[in-house]
């Protein structure tokens, strides 16, 4: 594997994604990234073809996998496997930044993150990850408008889609 000149980081919704191994480096076989999540941060419930494995490094997360009525906690050292096309989401339920390492196979979800995320070029682009994010400032139109093209399906109450 060749070395990278600069680590790619993206602000995706409320989270900072630091790409460790790009799907482009692995011929589309997998991708690995570090995900830093502020308190109460996390994506809306969704499904996609990529399989994901989350390894919690720090923080306290609540995950939903298939059954929205059965959330479960994931603490440091926990591994959560999300099969392809499974309904899932997670939220940092702790009071400080949570951190996970995520393995994607085949890694196409990373291409979606590049479309909807904002590159972090310097410290001015980096939000305070210890504060609860202001979700009213998120561009959800960009998130939903690009979902179908990337095989992402969000599962939301109808009021959220408008």
C-alpha positions in Angstrom: 0.0 0.0 0.0 1.3 3.4 -0.9 1.6 6.2 1.7 -0.7 9.2 1.7 0.6 12.8 1.7 -2.4 14.1 3.8 -5.1 12.5 5.8 -8.5 13.2 4.4 -11.1 14.4 7.0 -14.8 15.2 6.4 -17.5 16.7 8.5 -20.4 14.4 7.7 -23.6 15.6 9.4 -22.5 15.9 13.0 -19.5 13.7 12.8 -15.8 14.0 11.8 -14.7 11.1 9.5 -10.9 10.6 9.3 -10.2 8.3 6.4 -7.5 5.8 7.3 -7.8 3.5 4.3 -9.8 4.7 1.3 -12.0 2.4 -0.8 -10.0 3.8 -3.8 -6.8 2.4 -2.3 -8.2 -1.1 -1.9 -9.8 -1.4 -5.4 -13.2 -1.1 -3.8 -12.8 -4.0 -1.4 -13.1 -2.1 1.9 -12.5 1.2 3.6 -11.5 2.1 7.2 -12.1 5.4 9.0 -12.1 6.9 12.4 -15.4 8.5 13.4 -15.5 11.2 16.1 -19.1 11.9 17.3 -20.2 14.8 19.5 -22.7 14.3 22.4 -26.1 13.4 20.8 -24.4 13.2 17.4 -25.2 10.4 14.9 -27.0 9.8 11.7 -30.7 9.3 11.1 -31.9 5.7 10.8 -30.8 4.3 7.4 -29.9 1.3 5.3 -27.2 0.8 2.6 -25.5 -2.1 0.8 -22.2 -1.7 2.6 -21.6 -3.9 5.6 -20.2 -2.1 8.6 -18.2 -3.1 11.7 -17.9 -0.5 14.4 -15.3 -0.7 17.1 -15.9 1.7 20.0 -12.7 3.3 21.2 -14.1 5.9 23.6 -17.5 7.1 24.7 -20.9 5.7 25.2 -23.1 4.9 22.2 -26.6 3.7 21.7 -27.2 1.6 18.6 -30.3 0.5 16.8 -30.0 -2.6 14.6 -33.2 -3.7 12.7 -35.6 -3.0 15.6 -36.1 0.7 16.5 -37.8 -0.4 19.7 -34.7 -2.3 20.9 -31.8 0.1 21.2 -28.6 -1.2 22.9 -25.5 0.4 24.5 -22.0 0.0 23.1 -19.1 1.0 25.4 -15.3 1.1 24.7 -14.2 -2.3 23.4 -17.6 -3.1 21.9 -17.9 -4.3 18.4 -21.1 -3.8 16.5 -21.6 -5.6 13.2 -24.2 -4.1 10.8 -25.0 -6.5 7.9 -25.7 -5.2 4.4 -29.0 -3.4 4.0 -29.9 -3.6 7.8 -31.8 -0.8 9.3 -29.4 0.9 11.8 -28.3 4.1 13.5 -26.3 5.2 16.4 -26.1 8.1 18.8 -23.4 9.3 21.2 -25.3 9.2 24.5 -22.2 10.3 26.6 -21.3 13.8 27.6 -18.0 14.0 25.6 -16.8 13.2 22.1 -17.1 9.5 21.3 -14.7 7.7 18.9 -15.1 4.6 16.8 -13.1 2.9 14.1 -15.4 1.7 11.3 -14.7 -0.9 8.6 -16.8 -0.7 5.5 -17.1 -3.4 2.9 -16.9 -2.8 0.0 -16.6 0.9 1.0 -19.0 2.6 -1.4 -20.5 4.5 1.5 -17.3 6.5 1.7 -18.1 8.0 -1.8 -21.5 9.2 -0.4 -19.7 10.8 2.5 -17.4 12.6 0.1 -20.5 14.0 -1.7 -22.5 15.2 1.4 -19.5 16.0 3.7 -17.5 19.1 4.0 -13.7 18.7 3.8 -11.8 19.8 6.9 -8.8 21.7 5.6 -7.7 23.5 8.8 -8.7 24.0 12.4 -11.3 26.7 11.5 -13.3 24.0 9.7 -13.4 21.7 12.8 -16.4 22.1 15.1 -16.1 21.8 18.9 -16.8 18.0 19.2 -17.5 18.3 22.9 -20.7 20.4 22.3 -24.1 19.2 21.3 -24.4 20.1 17.6 -26.9 22.5 16.3 -28.8 20.2 13.9 -30.8 23.2 12.5 -27.6 24.2 10.7 -27.3 20.8 8.9 -27.9 20.7 5.1 -30.3 17.7 5.1 -31.4 18.5 1.6 -28.0 17.6 0.3 -28.1 14.4 2.5 -31.5 13.3 1.2 -31.0 14.5 -2.4 -27.9 12.4 -2.9 -29.1 9.3 -1.0 -30.8 7.4 -3.9 -27.8 7.7 -6.2 -25.6 6.1 -3.6 -28.1 3.4 -2.6 -28.8 4.9 0.8 -32.3 4.7 2.2 -33.3 6.8 5.2 -36.2 5.6 7.4 -37.7 8.7 8.9 -41.1 10.0 9.9 -42.6 11.8 6.9 -42.3 15.2 8.6 -38.5 14.9 8.6 -38.3 14.4 4.8 -40.0 17.8 3.9 
